[in-house]
């Protein structure tokens, strides 16, 4: 099964490397070939069956990615509607992000007077288009925007475009992966259709999550106004890494600890583990509940629900998705009284991620997340007698650090030479430094304290290679 899932992932990845998609007839041939090979693999009892199953999975992965891509490409902005003022109604579907000239947000269209994609990335400038102060743009001046609101807007759109420089960020691919098929900005509206808020909140499940995330962020910003480490706490609480200052990112990048600023599988697992222990303890101490359902099953279900809630609050990034699906597989295995291997759990999580989001293979976090966990599973496979915890911790640290160097070079063409030691220091330093900042009023910025600790430990600036 694991080999077949890996081949399915390879087929998805191969589709993402194509310059153009095959037509519908070729897609039907791929799907038909995959079904025939799947049928042959389960009917035949020969070595050929073992070969046909991975090949069928490869074809199925390619066909699935092609079909999903064709559906997404069909939701596009007609060229005739580029650069035209379009009146539309929709909801703010993401966390609004403030920048120097205004606010950016994702907009889900409900109705429009011209053909437009379903999801848009919009900018609303302080003084009209690009912040220029003109009398004719008075009706386009920025108003407060919050997640979950329904708005009537006049916008001007264009198809997504980005610079595809070697080793640079592919903005167009990033928008496509997020199903954003047009970008634009809010324009001055006609007097009969002004830019205005229609509803304070639209009660939909995902919009409720986004509004909760925005409220948590606003609370952090209010309590930690002017504090440099506030962005770090926001990133660790709701996954909004854009709240971190650029010079802090430089420090984290040079020392190879940027992964500590994102919601990782460790955070999700710890939260789910806490819920598992708490529910299991309370369940065992309540005899009527324990007689109805074993405490282990109740704790597994509660731990998964807690992990799901935390992942939703964190924005459902790929590392969080991977961990959530792994926990889900383990919870199902416990409910069915069946044991499953760690490799099988990781493979099933990989399959679920790609079924939901075939474009995940284009994200660096996909390879780093699954690669790191696979390395940890590999170095601990078959180990029965545990050694000292310090030895095991160092062994895992070095295995992941050295094992991920090829992936880092392929994805970013660089890696931090001091990353192993920096991570060994940064994990406790970040926790202790943040705790001290809560309890003290020292004027020294958090980034200066962290950078000073790094330099004192390693005797100079961190180095990165290209």
C-alpha positions in Angstrom: 0.0 0.0 0.0 2.8 2.4 0.9 4.5 1.9 -2.5 1.2 2.6 -4.3 0.5 5.8 -2.3 4.1 7.0 -3.1 3.4 6.3 -6.8 0.1 8.2 -6.6 2.0 11.2 -5.2 4.6 10.9 -8.0 1.7 11.0 -10.5 0.3 14.1 -8.9 3.8 15.7 -9.0 4.3 14.8 -12.6 1.1 16.6 -13.6 2.3 19.8 -11.9 5.4 19.7 -14.0 3.5 19.8 -17.3 3.4 23.0 -19.4 -0.2 22.2 -20.6 -2.9 19.8 -19.6 -4.0 16.8 -21.7 -7.4 16.9 -23.3 -10.5 15.1 -22.1 -9.9 12.0 -24.3 -6.4 11.5 -22.9 -7.8 11.9 -19.4 -10.4 9.2 -20.0 -7.7 6.9 -21.3 -5.6 7.5 -18.2 -8.5 6.8 -15.9 -9.5 3.7 -17.8 -6.0 2.4 -17.8 -5.7 2.9 -14.1 -9.0 1.1 -13.4 -8.0 -1.9 -15.6 -4.6 -2.2 -13.8 -6.3 -1.9 -10.4 -8.7 -4.7 -11.4 -5.8 -6.9 -12.7 -3.8 -6.3 -9.6 -6.6 -7.6 -7.3 -7.6 -10.5 -9.5 -4.2 -11.9 -10.6 -2.0 -13.8 -8.2 1.4 -13.3 -9.9 4.4 -11.0 -9.7 2.9 -8.9 -12.4 0.1 -7.9 -10.0 2.7 -6.4 -7.7 3.9 -4.2 -10.6 0.5 -3.3 -12.0 -0.8 -1.8 -8.7 1.9 0.9 -8.3 1.6 1.7 -12.1 -2.2 2.0 -11.7 -1.6 4.3 -8.7 0.8 6.5 -10.8 -1.8 6.8 -13.5 -4.6 7.5 -11.0 -2.5 10.3 -9.4 -1.8 11.9 -12.7 -5.5 11.7 -13.8 -6.7 13.0 -10.5 -4.4 16.0 -10.6 -5.4 16.7 -14.3 -9.1 16.6 -13.5 -8.8 18.9 -10.5 -6.7 21.3 -12.5 -9.2 21.4 -15.4 -12.0 22.2 -12.9 -10.0 25.0 -11.4 -8.8 26.5 -14.7 -12.5 26.6 -15.8 -13.1 29.2 -13.1 -11.2 32.1 -14.8 -11.5 35.8 -15.5 -12.5 36.4 -19.2 -10.0 38.6 -20.9 -12.7 41.0 -22.0 -13.5 41.7 -18.3 -9.9 42.7 -17.4 -9.5 46.4 -16.5 -13.3 47.1 -16.3 -15.2 48.3 -13.3 -17.3 45.4 -12.1 -20.0 45.6 -9.4 -20.2 42.6 -7.2 -21.5 41.2 -3.9 -19.6 38.8 -1.7 -18.0 38.0 1.6 -14.5 38.6 3.1 -13.3 35.0 3.3 -9.8 35.5 5.0 -7.9 37.4 7.6 -7.5 41.0 6.3 -3.9 42.0 6.1 -2.9 45.6 6.7 0.0 47.1 4.7 1.5 50.5 4.2 -1.1 51.8 1.7 -4.2 49.9 2.8 -5.6 46.4 3.3 -5.5 43.1 1.4 -8.1 40.4 1.8 -9.6 37.4 -0.1 -13.1 37.9 -1.4 -15.6 35.1 -2.2 -18.0 36.4 -4.9 -21.7 35.7 -4.6 -23.0 37.7 -7.5 -21.5 40.1 -10.1 -22.7 42.0 -13.2 -20.0 40.4 -15.3 -18.3 37.0 -15.4 -15.6 36.7 -12.6 -14.0 33.9 -10.7 -15.4 32.7 -7.5 -12.4 33.7 -5.3 -10.5 37.0 -5.6 -7.5 38.7 -3.9 -8.4 42.3 -3.5 -6.6 45.4 -2.2 -8.4 48.4 -0.8 -6.2 51.5 -0.6 -6.4 54.4 1.9 -6.9 57.1 -0.7 -8.2 55.3 -3.8 -6.1 53.5 -6.3 -2.6 52.9 -5.0 -3.2 55.5 -2.2 -3.4 58.5 -4.5 -5.5 61.3 -3.0 -8.0 62.4 -5.6 -11.5 63.8 -5.3 -12.9 61.3 -7.7 -11.8 58.4 -5.5 -13.5 59.6 -2.3 -16.0 56.7 -2.6 -13.1 54.2 -2.9 -11.4 55.3 0.4 -10.7 52.4 2.7 -13.3 51.4 5.2 -12.8 48.9 8.1 -12.9 45.4 6.7 -13.4 42.2 8.8 -13.5 38.5 8.1 -17.0 37.2 7.5 -18.6 40.5 6.4 -20.8 40.7 3.2 -19.9 43.7 1.0 -21.1 45.4 -2.1 -18.0 46.6 -4.0 -16.9 48.0 -7.3 -13.6 46.5 -8.3 -11.2 46.4 -11.2 -9.6 43.0 -11.9 -6.8 41.3 -13.8 -5.6 37.8 -14.3 -3.0 36.6 -11.9 0.6 37.5 -12.9 3.9 37.1 -11.2 7.6 37.1 -11.8 8.8 33.5 -12.3 12.5 34.1 -11.7 14.9 31.2 -11.1 14.8 30.2 -7.4 12.3 33.0 -6.7 8.8 32.9 -5.3 6.2 31.9 -7.9 3.3 34.2 -6.9 1.1 33.0 -9.7 1.4 29.4 -8.7 0.8 30.4 -5.1 -2.5 32.1 -6.1 -3.5 29.1 -8.2 -2.9 26.7 -5.3 -5.2 28.8 -3.1 -7.9 28.8 -5.9 -7.5 32.6 -6.4 -8.1 33.2 -10.1 -8.0 37.0 -10.3 -6.5 39.9 -8.4 -7.7 43.5 -8.2 -8.5 46.6 -6.2 -11.6 48.5 -5.0 -12.6 51.4 -7.2 -14.8 54.4 -6.8 -18.4 53.2 -7.1 -21.4 54.7 -8.8 -23.9 56.6 -6.7 -26.6 53.9 -7.1 -24.2 51.1 -6.1 -21.9 52.5 -3.5 -19.2 50.5 -1.8 -20.9 49.5 1.5 -21.1 46.8 4.1 -24.3 44.7 3.7 -24.0 42.4 6.6 -21.8 42.5 9.7 -21.4 38.7 9.7 -22.4 35.8 7.5 -22.9 32.7 9.7 -21.0 30.0 7.8 -18.6 27.5 9.4 -15.3 28.6 7.8 -16.2 32.3 8.1 -16.8 31.7 11.8 -13.3 30.3 12.0 -11.8 33.2 10.2 -13.6 35.7 12.4 -12.4 33.9 15.5 -8.8 34.0 14.2 -9.2 37.7 13.5 -10.5 38.3 17.1 -7.6 36.4 18.6 -5.1 38.4 16.5 -6.8 41.7 17.5 -6.6 40.7 21.2 -2.9 39.9 20.9 -2.3 43.2 19.1 -4.1 45.2 21.8 -2.4 43.5 24.7 1.1 43.5 23.1 1.0 46.8 21.3 4.5 48.0 20.5 6.1 44.7 21.6 8.4 43.2 19.1 7.6 39.6 20.0 3.9 40.1 19.5 4.1 38.9 15.9 5.9 35.7 17.1 3.0 34.9 19.5 0.4 35.7 16.8 2.2 33.3 14.4 2.3 30.6 17.0 -1.3 31.1 18.0 -3.2 31.4 14.7 -0.5 30.7 12.0 -0.3 34.3 10.7 3.4 34.6 10.0 3.0 37.9 8.2 2.6 39.5 11.7 6.4 38.9 12.3 8.7 41.9 11.5 11.0 41.5 8.5 14.2 42.0 10.6 13.1 39.2 12.9 12.6 36.9 9.9 16.2 37.7 8.9 17.4 36.6 12.3 15.4 33.4 12.1 16.4 32.7 8.5 20.1 33.1 9.1 20.0 30.7 12.1 17.7 28.2 10.4 14.9 28.4 12.9 12.1 29.7 10.8 10.2 26.5 11.3 9.8 27.3 14.9 7.6 30.3 13.9 5.0 28.1 12.2 2.3 25.7 13.5 4.1 22.4 13.3 3.0 18.8 13.9 4.6 19.0 17.3 2.3 21.8 18.4 -0.8 20.0 17.1 0.3 16.7 18.7 1.0 18.2 22.0 -2.4 19.9 22.1 -4.2 16.7 21.0 -2.2 14.7 23.6 -3.2 17.1 26.4 -6.9 16.7 25.3 -6.4 12.9 25.1 -5.0 12.7 28.7 -7.6 15.0 30.1 -10.6 13.3 28.6 -9.3 9.9 29.3 -8.7 10.8 33.0 -12.2 12.2 33.5 -13.8 9.4 31.6 -12.2 6.7 33.8 -13.4 8.5 36.9 -17.0 8.5 35.6 -18.2 4.9 35.8 -21.5 5.4 33.8 -19.5 6.8 30.9 -16.7 4.2 31.1 -19.3 1.4 31.0 -20.9 2.8 27.9 -17.6 3.5 26.0 -14.0 2.6 26.8 -12.0 5.5 28.0 -9.3 5.0 25.3 -11.8 5.3 22.5 -13.4 8.4 24.0 -10.0 10.0 24.6 -9.0 9.3 21.0 -12.1 10.9 19.6 -11.7 13.9 21.9 -8.0 14.3 21.0 -8.8 14.3 17.3 -11.6 16.9 17.8 -9.2 19.1 19.8 -6.5 18.7 17.0 -9.1 19.6 14.4 -10.1 22.8 16.3 -6.5 23.8 16.7 -5.7 23.2 13.0 -8.7 25.3 12.0 -7.6 28.1 14.2 -4.0 27.9 12.8 -5.2 28.1 9.2 -4.8 24.4 8.2 -1.3 24.6 6.8 0.2 21.5 5.2 2.2 20.4 8.4 -1.0 20.8 10.4 -3.0 18.9 7.8 -0.4 16.1 7.8 -0.6 15.8 11.6 -4.4 16.0 11.7 -4.8 13.2 9.2 -2.2 11.0 11.0 -4.0 11.5 14.3 -7.3 10.7 12.5 -5.9 7.4 11.2 -4.6 6.5 14.6 -8.0 7.4 16.2 -9.9 5.2 13.6 -7.4 2.3 14.3 -8.1 2.6 18.1 -11.9 2.6 17.5 -11.6 -0.4 15.3 -9.3 -2.2 17.8 -6.6 -2.5 15.1 -2.9 -1.7 15.3 -1.2 0.0 12.4 2.4 0.9 11.6 3.8 4.4 11.6 4.7 4.1 8.0 1.2 3.2 7.0 -0.2 6.1 9.1 2.1 8.6 7.3 1.2 7.1 3.9 -2.5 7.5 4.5 -2.0 11.0 5.7 -0.1 11.7 2.4 -2.9 10.3 0.3 -5.5 12.4 2.1 -3.5 15.6 1.7 -3.2 15.0 -2.1 -6.8 14.0 -2.6 -7.9 17.3 -1.0 -5.2 19.5 -2.4 -3.2 18.1 -5.4 -1.2 21.4 -5.5 0.3 20.7 -2.1 3.3 19.1 -3.9 4.2 22.6 -5.2 4.7 23.9 -1.6 8.1 23.6 0.1 6.3 22.8 3.4 4.9 19.6 1.9 8.3 18.1 1.2 9.9 19.4 4.4 7.0 18.3 6.6 6.6 14.7 5.2 10.3 14.3 4.7 11.2 15.2 8.3 8.6 12.9 9.8 9.6 10.1 7.4 13.2 10.5 8.6 12.1 10.3 12.2 10.1 7.2 11.6 13.0 5.6 9.7 15.7 6.2 12.4 13.4 4.8 15.1 12.1 1.8 13.1 12.8 -1.5 14.8 14.2 0.1 18.0 13.1 -1.7 21.1 15.5 -0.8 23.8 15.6 3.0 24.4 18.9 4.7 25.3 19.4 7.8 27.3 16.9 10.6 26.3 19.8 13.0 25.6 21.3 10.6 23.1 17.9 10.0 21.4 17.2 13.7 21.2 20.7 14.4 19.6 20.3 11.5 17.3 16.9 12.7 16.0 18.2 16.3 15.7 21.2 15.4 13.6 19.2 12.9 11.5 16.6 15.4 10.5 19.1 18.2 10.0 21.5 16.3 7.8 18.8 14.3 6.0 16.9 17.5 5.0 19.9 19.2 3.5 19.3 17.8 0.0 15.7 19.0 0.2 16.7 22.5 1.4 19.3 22.8 -1.4 16.7 21.7 -4.0 14.0 24.0 -2.7 15.9 27.1 -1.5 19.5 26.6 -2.8 20.8 27.3 0.7 21.0 26.0 4.2 22.2 27.3 7.6 25.5 25.8 8.7 24.7 26.6 12.3 21.1 25.2 12.1 21.7 22.1 14.3 23.3 24.1 17.2 21.0 27.0 16.7 17.9 24.8 17.0 19.3 23.2 20.1 19.7 26.6 21.7 16.7 28.4 20.1 14.0 26.0 21.3 14.5 26.6 25.0 15.7 30.2 24.5 12.6 31.3 22.7 10.3 29.7 25.3 12.3 31.2 28.2 12.8 34.6 26.5 9.1 35.0 25.8 8.2 34.0 29.3 10.6 36.6 30.7 9.3 39.3 28.5 5.8 38.7 29.9 7.1 39.1 33.4 9.5 42.0 33.0 9.6 45.4 31.4 13.1 45.4 30.1 13.6 47.8 27.1 15.8 45.4 25.3 14.0 44.0 22.1 13.3 40.3 21.9 15.2 39.9 18.6 18.3 41.6 20.1 18.2 39.2 23.0 17.8 36.2 20.7 20.5 37.4 18.3 22.9 38.2 21.1 22.4 34.7 22.5 23.1 33.2 19.1 26.3 35.2 18.6 27.5 34.4 22.1 27.0 30.7 21.5 28.4 30.5 18.0 31.0 33.3 18.1 29.8 35.4 15.3 27.2 35.8 12.6 25.3 32.8 11.3 26.3 31.7 7.8 24.2 30.6 4.9 25.4 29.0 1.8 24.1 29.3 -1.7 
